[in-house]
Amino acid sequence: MNDIEVVLRDGGSYTITKEQISYWIYLYPNLNVEDEITYLKELWTTGTIPRKTAKNINKFINKWLSNQSKEEK
């Protein structure tokens, strides 16, 4: 598991740390969290969904994972 770097709305970057990923794996054991975050990164890169700000990126990722987890049940 590695840190994942994503581009923010303002063009800056944000690092999703191994520790954050480990915590989400703990919260959502039925998901492949790394794959979900990689998928989100691709969606942001292609402009499929708007990029996030540093202030709200973690909230968005957590909500995304929560929704995906509910779909998996």
Order of alpha helices (4+ residues) and beta strands (2+ residues): beta-beta-alpha-alpha-alpha
